[in-house]
Amino acid sequence: RCADAELWLGQVRGAPPKKVWTCAAAPGKPRLDGRLDDELWQRARPQTLASPQHDDAEWPANVLLAYDAEYLYLAVSCRKAPGRNYASQPATRDWDADLTDRDRVELWLDVDRDYATWYRLTVDHRGWTGDACLGDASWNPQWFVAAAEDETQWTVEAAIDWSQLTSAPPRSRAAWAVGAVRVAPGLGVQAFTGPAAIEPRASGFGLLIFE
């Protein structure tokens, strides 16, 4: 399927052999406050994370991506999962905090579609982050994150400078490989593509195509 995807990208004819996620061109920069009311999020197409192995209809999750010449933007919207710990924490965040017991979303970005190497960006309901490159957690990119929540839902907005990911911003119609999961500890895993698993399975990544 990965080889078929490369052939499809060369011609873009017929149905894609992998699931496609369109990264919207941002009409303007968002105000990073954790509330998804900016124009670019109205334009971006949400991707629902789900798992056929679990009854997760009561705690849905959506992830959105957008970009401009300076940043890749990420938005997360999750219904709080029953029985999970959503206690607040001090405002100071630690690098690569232990998020094992936290409701969180991970984004996996394979910028050259080699299906062997990728960036791993993790954010939880508090806006705390984790990141790794080639499995190396000592990679600590600078990215900007804001979180918000109410009694039933948590949301996150983030922006990461292209210099942290690649030598130049992607052009329109450029394609990366992408995966995304939401982990609700003790309940299950929701994913952009199947099978839903906490650890990445790169061959199952979908295609991220820049608008």
Short mmCIF file of the C-alpha atoms (twelve columns), coordinates in Angstrom:
data_MODEL
# 
_entry.id   MODEL 
# 
loop_
_atom_site.group_PDB 
_atom_site.id 
_atom_site.type_symbol 
_atom_site.label_atom_id 
_atom_site.label_alt_id 
_atom_site.label_comp_id 
_atom_site.label_asym_id 
_atom_site.label_seq_id 
_atom_site.Cartn_x 
_atom_site.Cartn_y 
_atom_site.Cartn_z 
_atom_site.pdbx_PDB_model_num 
ATOM 1   C CA . ARG A 1   0.000   0.000  0.000   1 
ATOM 2   C CA . CYS A 2   2.886   2.373  0.632   1 
ATOM 3   C CA . ALA A 3   4.238   1.668  -2.865  1 
ATOM 4   C CA . ASP A 4   0.737   2.079  -4.317  1 
ATOM 5   C CA . ALA A 5   0.483   5.420  -2.534  1 
ATOM 6   C CA . GLU A 6   3.684   6.619  -4.207  1 
ATOM 7   C CA . LEU A 7   2.303   5.673  -7.616  1 
ATOM 8   C CA . TRP A 8   -0.979  7.407  -6.831  1 
ATOM 9   C CA . LEU A 9   0.797   10.597 -5.770  1 
ATOM 10  C CA . GLY A 10  2.570   10.644 -9.116  1 
ATOM 11  C CA . GLN A 11  -0.721  10.566 -11.043 1 
ATOM 12  C CA . VAL A 12  -3.515  11.390 -8.524  1 
ATOM 13  C CA . ARG A 13  -6.051  9.304  -10.401 1 
ATOM 14  C CA . GLY A 14  -8.801  7.201  -8.907  1 
ATOM 15  C CA . ALA A 15  -9.277  6.445  -5.237  1 
ATOM 16  C CA . PRO A 16  -6.198  6.855  -3.029  1 
ATOM 17  C CA . PRO A 17  -4.780  3.593  -1.621  1 
ATOM 18  C CA . LYS A 18  -4.335  5.250  1.769   1 
ATOM 19  C CA . LYS A 19  -6.535  7.522  3.818   1 
ATOM 20  C CA . VAL A 20  -5.938  11.191 2.940   1 
ATOM 21  C CA . TRP A 21  -5.823  14.109 5.372   1 
ATOM 22  C CA . THR A 22  -5.872  17.589 3.814   1 
ATOM 23  C CA . CYS A 23  -3.857  20.260 5.619   1 
ATOM 24  C CA . ALA A 24  -5.713  23.534 5.048   1 
ATOM 25  C CA . ALA A 25  -3.989  26.723 3.951   1 
ATOM 26  C CA . ALA A 26  -4.553  29.135 6.840   1 
ATOM 27  C CA . PRO A 27  -6.272  32.414 5.878   1 
ATOM 28  C CA . GLY A 28  -4.731  34.035 8.964   1 
ATOM 29  C CA . LYS A 29  -2.937  33.187 12.169  1 
ATOM 30  C CA . PRO A 30  -4.965  31.912 15.142  1 
ATOM 31  C CA . ARG A 31  -4.959  33.414 18.599  1 
ATOM 32  C CA . LEU A 32  -3.472  30.575 20.612  1 
ATOM 33  C CA . ASP A 33  -5.855  30.426 23.542  1 
ATOM 34  C CA . GLY A 34  -7.022  26.827 23.273  1 
ATOM 35  C CA . ARG A 35  -10.445 27.859 21.929  1 
ATOM 36  C CA . LEU A 36  -11.081 26.759 18.365  1 
ATOM 37  C CA . ASP A 37  -13.008 29.810 17.186  1 
ATOM 38  C CA . ASP A 38  -10.460 31.183 14.692  1 
ATOM 39  C CA . GLU A 39  -11.163 31.384 10.980  1 
ATOM 40  C CA . LEU A 40  -8.597  28.766 10.011  1 
ATOM 41  C CA . TRP A 41  -10.332 26.117 12.156  1 
ATOM 42  C CA . GLN A 42  -13.617 26.854 10.400  1 
ATOM 43  C CA . ARG A 43  -11.841 26.130 7.133   1 
ATOM 44  C CA . ALA A 44  -9.824  23.091 8.202   1 
ATOM 45  C CA . ARG A 45  -11.396 19.660 7.840   1 
ATOM 46  C CA . PRO A 46  -11.594 17.763 11.142  1 
ATOM 47  C CA . GLN A 47  -10.370 14.197 11.220  1 
ATOM 48  C CA . THR A 48  -12.234 11.948 13.617  1 
ATOM 49  C CA . LEU A 49  -10.159 9.522  15.667  1 
ATOM 50  C CA . ALA A 50  -12.011 6.320  16.411  1 
ATOM 51  C CA . SER A 51  -11.507 2.679  17.303  1 
ATOM 52  C CA . PRO A 52  -13.583 -0.254 16.042  1 
ATOM 53  C CA . GLN A 53  -12.343 -2.289 19.010  1 
ATOM 54  C CA . HIS A 54  -13.868 -0.054 21.674  1 
ATOM 55  C CA . ASP A 55  -17.185 1.597  22.394  1 
ATOM 56  C CA . ASP A 56  -15.918 5.179  22.210  1 
ATOM 57  C CA . ALA A 57  -18.932 6.976  20.768  1 
ATOM 58  C CA . GLU A 58  -19.480 8.795  24.071  1 
ATOM 59  C CA . TRP A 59  -15.980 10.336 24.071  1 
ATOM 60  C CA . PRO A 60  -15.230 11.384 20.464  1 
ATOM 61  C CA . ALA A 61  -12.003 13.067 19.380  1 
ATOM 62  C CA . ASN A 62  -11.229 15.329 16.419  1 
ATOM 63  C CA . VAL A 63  -7.908  16.668 15.161  1 
ATOM 64  C CA . LEU A 64  -7.369  19.491 12.662  1 
ATOM 65  C CA . LEU A 65  -4.268  20.703 10.807  1 
ATOM 66  C CA . ALA A 66  -3.574  23.945 8.966   1 
ATOM 67  C CA . TYR A 67  -0.458  25.745 7.781   1 
ATOM 68  C CA . ASP A 68  1.041   28.954 6.479   1 
ATOM 69  C CA . ALA A 69  4.546   30.037 5.460   1 
ATOM 70  C CA . GLU A 70  5.748   30.099 9.089   1 
ATOM 71  C CA . TYR A 71  3.926   27.428 11.070  1 
ATOM 72  C CA . LEU A 72  2.149   24.109 11.103  1 
ATOM 73  C CA . TYR A 73  -0.963  24.513 13.254  1 
ATOM 74  C CA . LEU A 74  -2.610  21.725 15.250  1 
ATOM 75  C CA . ALA A 75  -5.994  21.721 16.954  1 
ATOM 76  C CA . VAL A 76  -7.473  18.994 19.148  1 
ATOM 77  C CA . SER A 77  -11.027 18.674 20.423  1 
ATOM 78  C CA . CYS A 78  -11.898 15.770 22.721  1 
ATOM 79  C CA . ARG A 79  -14.935 14.875 24.796  1 
ATOM 80  C CA . LYS A 80  -13.717 13.927 28.259  1 
ATOM 81  C CA . ALA A 81  -13.559 10.182 28.763  1 
ATOM 82  C CA . PRO A 82  -15.458 8.712  31.733  1 
ATOM 83  C CA . GLY A 83  -13.476 8.033  34.856  1 
ATOM 84  C CA . ARG A 84  -10.250 9.730  33.696  1 
ATOM 85  C CA . ASN A 85  -8.153  12.132 35.752  1 
ATOM 86  C CA . TYR A 86  -8.543  15.699 34.481  1 
ATOM 87  C CA . ALA A 87  -7.117  17.441 37.529  1 
ATOM 88  C CA . SER A 88  -5.336  20.701 36.756  1 
ATOM 89  C CA . GLN A 89  -1.628  21.188 37.347  1 
ATOM 90  C CA . PRO A 90  0.690   24.149 38.019  1 
ATOM 91  C CA . ALA A 91  1.166   26.425 35.028  1 
ATOM 92  C CA . THR A 92  4.856   25.492 34.648  1 
ATOM 93  C CA . ARG A 93  5.319   22.656 32.159  1 
ATOM 94  C CA . ASP A 94  8.210   20.202 32.139  1 
ATOM 95  C CA . TRP A 95  10.038  19.050 29.042  1 
ATOM 96  C CA . ASP A 96  8.848   15.560 28.068  1 
ATOM 97  C CA . ALA A 97  6.650   15.153 31.115  1 
ATOM 98  C CA . ASP A 98  5.324   11.681 31.908  1 
ATOM 99  C CA . LEU A 99  1.908   11.682 30.225  1 
ATOM 100 C CA . THR A 100 1.257   7.952  30.651  1 
ATOM 101 C CA . ASP A 101 -1.794  8.419  32.867  1 
ATOM 102 C CA . ARG A 102 -3.210  11.404 30.982  1 
ATOM 103 C CA . ASP A 103 -5.792  11.690 28.221  1 
ATOM 104 C CA . ARG A 104 -3.652  12.730 25.261  1 
ATOM 105 C CA . VAL A 105 -3.305  12.995 21.491  1 
ATOM 106 C CA . GLU A 106 -0.222  12.092 19.478  1 
ATOM 107 C CA . LEU A 107 0.616   13.304 15.975  1 
ATOM 108 C CA . TRP A 108 3.187   11.365 13.936  1 
ATOM 109 C CA . LEU A 109 4.770   13.144 10.959  1 
ATOM 110 C CA . ASP A 110 6.879   11.336 8.357   1 
ATOM 111 C CA . VAL A 111 8.090   14.234 6.224   1 
ATOM 112 C CA . ASP A 112 9.816   12.165 3.509   1 
ATOM 113 C CA . ARG A 113 7.414   9.193  3.432   1 
ATOM 114 C CA . ASP A 114 10.134  6.629  4.050   1 
ATOM 115 C CA . TYR A 115 7.859   4.930  6.621   1 
ATOM 116 C CA . ALA A 116 10.883  4.372  8.838   1 
ATOM 117 C CA . THR A 117 11.498  7.738  10.522  1 
ATOM 118 C CA . TRP A 118 9.054   10.264 11.921  1 
ATOM 119 C CA . TYR A 119 8.465   13.030 14.437  1 
ATOM 120 C CA . ARG A 120 6.218   12.292 17.408  1 
ATOM 121 C CA . LEU A 121 4.366   15.235 18.967  1 
ATOM 122 C CA . THR A 122 2.213   14.552 22.040  1 
ATOM 123 C CA . VAL A 123 -0.103  16.904 23.916  1 
ATOM 124 C CA . ASP A 124 -2.457  16.134 26.786  1 
ATOM 125 C CA . HIS A 125 -5.609  17.785 28.114  1 
ATOM 126 C CA . ARG A 126 -3.566  20.265 30.171  1 
ATOM 127 C CA . GLY A 127 -1.437  21.375 27.230  1 
ATOM 128 C CA . TRP A 128 1.572   19.452 28.553  1 
ATOM 129 C CA . THR A 129 3.758   18.045 25.804  1 
ATOM 130 C CA . GLY A 130 6.116   15.267 24.820  1 
ATOM 131 C CA . ASP A 131 8.136   14.971 21.631  1 
ATOM 132 C CA . ALA A 132 10.612  12.651 19.980  1 
ATOM 133 C CA . CYS A 133 12.473  12.279 16.684  1 
ATOM 134 C CA . LEU A 134 13.496  8.803  15.500  1 
ATOM 135 C CA . GLY A 135 12.450  7.636  18.940  1 
ATOM 136 C CA . ASP A 136 14.905  10.033 20.600  1 
ATOM 137 C CA . ALA A 137 13.127  11.981 23.363  1 
ATOM 138 C CA . SER A 138 16.094  14.351 23.715  1 
ATOM 139 C CA . TRP A 139 14.797  16.150 20.604  1 
ATOM 140 C CA . ASN A 140 13.027  19.141 22.133  1 
ATOM 141 C CA . PRO A 141 11.583  21.417 19.457  1 
ATOM 142 C CA . GLN A 142 10.136  24.782 20.335  1 
ATOM 143 C CA . TRP A 143 6.389   24.767 19.847  1 
ATOM 144 C CA . PHE A 144 3.619   26.885 21.260  1 
ATOM 145 C CA . VAL A 145 0.647   25.254 22.988  1 
ATOM 146 C CA . ALA A 146 -2.519  26.525 24.656  1 
ATOM 147 C CA . ALA A 147 -5.248  24.423 26.277  1 
ATOM 148 C CA . ALA A 148 -8.806  25.053 27.426  1 
ATOM 149 C CA . GLU A 149 -11.508 22.906 28.981  1 
ATOM 150 C CA . ASP A 150 -14.968 22.833 30.457  1 
ATOM 151 C CA . GLU A 151 -16.927 20.161 32.285  1 
ATOM 152 C CA . THR A 152 -17.299 17.920 29.238  1 
ATOM 153 C CA . GLN A 153 -14.569 18.767 26.726  1 
ATOM 154 C CA . TRP A 154 -10.888 19.670 26.390  1 
ATOM 155 C CA . THR A 155 -9.286  21.494 23.489  1 
ATOM 156 C CA . VAL A 156 -5.750  22.368 22.466  1 
ATOM 157 C CA . GLU A 157 -4.210  24.701 19.911  1 
ATOM 158 C CA . ALA A 158 -0.556  24.480 18.915  1 
ATOM 159 C CA . ALA A 159 1.877   26.006 16.420  1 
ATOM 160 C CA . ILE A 160 5.288   24.668 15.449  1 
ATOM 161 C CA . ASP A 161 7.760   26.593 13.321  1 
ATOM 162 C CA . TRP A 162 8.746   24.844 10.102  1 
ATOM 163 C CA . SER A 163 12.418  25.168 11.065  1 
ATOM 164 C CA . GLN A 164 11.778  22.577 13.775  1 
ATOM 165 C CA . LEU A 165 10.557  20.016 11.239  1 
ATOM 166 C CA . THR A 166 12.080  20.647 7.819   1 
ATOM 167 C CA . SER A 167 14.436  22.914 5.901   1 
ATOM 168 C CA . ALA A 168 11.625  24.733 4.060   1 
ATOM 169 C CA . PRO A 169 7.836   25.020 4.327   1 
ATOM 170 C CA . PRO A 170 5.964   22.486 2.191   1 
ATOM 171 C CA . ARG A 171 4.547   23.695 -1.089  1 
ATOM 172 C CA . SER A 172 0.948   23.282 -2.152  1 
ATOM 173 C CA . ARG A 173 0.210   19.644 -3.050  1 
ATOM 174 C CA . ALA A 174 3.255   18.406 -1.134  1 
ATOM 175 C CA . ALA A 175 2.589   15.137 0.688   1 
ATOM 176 C CA . TRP A 176 3.830   13.704 3.973   1 
ATOM 177 C CA . ALA A 177 2.836   10.504 5.743   1 
ATOM 178 C CA . VAL A 178 0.829   11.013 8.924   1 
ATOM 179 C CA . GLY A 179 -0.643  9.158  11.860  1 
ATOM 180 C CA . ALA A 180 -2.618  10.330 14.872  1 
ATOM 181 C CA . VAL A 181 -3.980  8.655  17.986  1 
ATOM 182 C CA . ARG A 182 -5.875  9.665  21.104  1 
ATOM 183 C CA . VAL A 183 -5.011  7.592  24.184  1 
ATOM 184 C CA . ALA A 184 -7.497  7.473  27.056  1 
ATOM 185 C CA . PRO A 185 -5.641  5.363  29.637  1 
ATOM 186 C CA . GLY A 186 -7.632  2.413  30.855  1 
ATOM 187 C CA . LEU A 187 -10.329 2.893  28.208  1 
ATOM 188 C CA . GLY A 188 -8.830  2.623  24.754  1 
ATOM 189 C CA . VAL A 189 -7.063  4.132  21.769  1 
ATOM 190 C CA . GLN A 190 -8.650  6.086  18.933  1 
ATOM 191 C CA . ALA A 191 -6.801  6.554  15.648  1 
ATOM 192 C CA . PHE A 192 -6.834  8.327  12.299  1 
ATOM 193 C CA . THR A 193 -5.983  5.043  10.557  1 
ATOM 194 C CA . GLY A 194 -6.225  1.482  11.788  1 
ATOM 195 C CA . PRO A 195 -5.250  -0.531 13.583  1 
ATOM 196 C CA . ALA A 196 -5.457  1.756  16.595  1 
ATOM 197 C CA . ALA A 197 -2.328  1.307  18.702  1 
ATOM 198 C CA . ILE A 198 -0.280  3.343  21.148  1 
ATOM 199 C CA . GLU A 199 2.978   2.621  19.321  1 
ATOM 200 C CA . PRO A 200 3.237   3.844  15.718  1 
ATOM 201 C CA . ARG A 201 2.912   1.389  12.857  1 
ATOM 202 C CA . ALA A 202 4.399   3.463  10.076  1 
ATOM 203 C CA . SER A 203 3.208   1.281  7.211   1 
ATOM 204 C CA . GLY A 204 -0.338  2.170  8.256   1 
ATOM 205 C CA . PHE A 205 0.176   5.941  8.140   1 
ATOM 206 C CA . GLY A 206 -2.145  7.922  5.897   1 
ATOM 207 C CA . LEU A 207 -1.211  10.734 3.516   1 
ATOM 208 C CA . LEU A 208 -1.091  14.358 4.613   1 
ATOM 209 C CA . ILE A 209 -1.546  16.578 1.557   1 
ATOM 210 C CA . PHE A 210 -1.008  20.323 1.851   1 
ATOM 211 C CA . GLU A 211 -3.786  22.372 0.267   1 
# 
